[in-house]
């Protein structure tokens, strides 16, 4: 019996397919948001700043179901095995990434809401977020079998 890659049941009901598909959205949105923020050079009136804010909003929204499906994938695909080794490091990096995405979005939102300029400390937070997302993705590749 062969698996049809176009069968909706194969796509929707695979043990961890949702996490593997969803993860690309917050990664792309966050990295694009950081890129736009760097291009804006802190000028809130810049179109780049507006694009950065929208991308960071999208990343903050998309990271929530992605984190939830990651927990579901741990339970279904990995049979809820004890969290150790690469899985432990992946989860620690993932939750750190989630926190950094949310903090970066919150910093931009707070500055927009108050009308104050964007604080300079946002850049190290955003760059650390990009690095943590990269580490999380690298470790996730080992768990999914892509990097083996």
C-alpha positions in Angstrom: 0.0 0.0 0.0 1.5 3.4 -1.0 0.8 6.7 0.6 -0.8 9.4 -1.6 0.8 12.7 -0.8 -2.3 14.5 -2.1 -4.7 12.7 0.1 -6.1 15.2 2.7 -6.1 12.5 5.3 -2.3 12.0 4.8 -1.7 15.8 5.2 -4.1 16.5 8.1 -3.8 13.3 10.1 -0.1 12.6 10.1 1.2 12.3 13.6 3.2 15.6 13.6 2.6 17.1 10.2 0.9 20.2 11.5 3.9 21.3 13.5 6.2 20.7 10.7 4.0 22.8 8.4 3.2 25.6 10.8 6.7 26.2 12.0 7.7 28.0 8.8 5.2 30.9 9.3 6.6 32.3 12.6 10.2 31.8 11.4 9.7 33.6 8.2 7.5 36.4 9.7 9.9 37.0 12.6 13.1 37.1 10.4 11.4 39.3 7.9 10.2 41.6 10.7 13.7 41.9 12.1 15.0 42.6 8.7 12.5 45.3 8.1 13.2 46.8 11.6 16.9 46.9 10.8 16.1 48.6 7.5 13.9 51.2 9.2 16.9 52.2 11.4 14.5 53.0 14.2 12.5 55.6 12.3 8.9 54.9 13.3 7.5 56.9 10.3 9.4 54.6 7.9 7.4 52.2 5.7 10.0 49.6 6.8 8.9 50.1 10.5 5.3 49.5 9.5 6.2 46.3 7.7 8.4 45.2 10.6 5.5 45.8 13.0 3.0 43.8 10.8 5.5 40.9 10.4 6.2 40.8 14.2 2.4 40.8 14.9 2.0 37.9 12.5 4.9 36.0 14.1 3.5 36.6 17.6 0.2 35.2 16.4 1.6 32.3 14.5 4.0 31.2 17.2 1.2 30.2 19.5 -0.4 27.4 17.5 3.1 26.3 16.4 4.2 25.9 20.1 0.9 24.0 20.8 1.4 21.7 17.9 5.0 21.1 19.0 3.7 19.8 22.3 1.1 17.7 20.5 3.9 16.3 18.2 5.9 15.4 21.3 3.0 13.4 22.6 1.9 11.8 19.3 5.0 11.4 17.1 7.4 10.8 20.0 4.9 8.9 22.2 5.4 11.4 25.0 8.9 10.0 25.7 10.9 11.5 28.5 12.3 14.9 27.6 16.0 14.5 27.4 18.9 14.9 25.0 18.1 16.7 21.7 14.4 16.9 22.5 15.2 18.7 25.8 17.4 21.2 24.0 14.9 21.7 21.2 12.1 22.4 23.7 14.3 24.8 25.8 15.3 26.6 22.6 11.7 26.7 21.3 10.2 28.2 24.5 13.1 30.7 24.6 12.3 31.6 21.0 8.6 31.9 21.7 9.4 34.3 24.6 11.8 36.4 22.4 9.2 36.6 19.6 6.6 37.8 22.1 8.9 40.3 23.8 10.0 41.8 20.4 6.4 42.2 19.4 5.5 43.7 22.7 8.3 46.2 22.5 7.1 47.4 19.1 3.5 47.4 20.2 4.3 49.4 23.4 6.3 52.0 21.4 3.5 52.4 18.9 0.8 52.6 21.5 2.6 55.3 23.6 3.9 57.2 20.6 7.5 57.0 21.9 10.5 56.1 19.8 11.5 52.5 19.5 14.1 51.6 22.2 17.6 50.6 21.2 17.5 47.5 23.3 15.1 45.9 20.9 17.8 45.1 18.4 19.8 42.7 20.6 16.5 41.0 21.6 15.5 40.6 17.9 18.9 39.3 16.9 19.0 36.9 19.8 15.5 35.8 18.7 16.8 35.1 15.2 19.7 33.1 16.6 17.5 31.1 19.0 15.0 30.3 16.1 17.9 29.1 14.0 19.1 26.9 16.9 15.6 25.6 17.5 15.2 24.7 13.8 18.5 23.0 13.7 17.7 20.8 16.6 14.2 20.2 15.3 15.8 18.9 12.1 17.5 16.2 14.1 14.3 15.2 15.7 12.4 15.0 12.4 15.2 13.0 10.7 16.1 15.7 8.2 19.6 16.3 9.7 20.5 12.7 10.3 
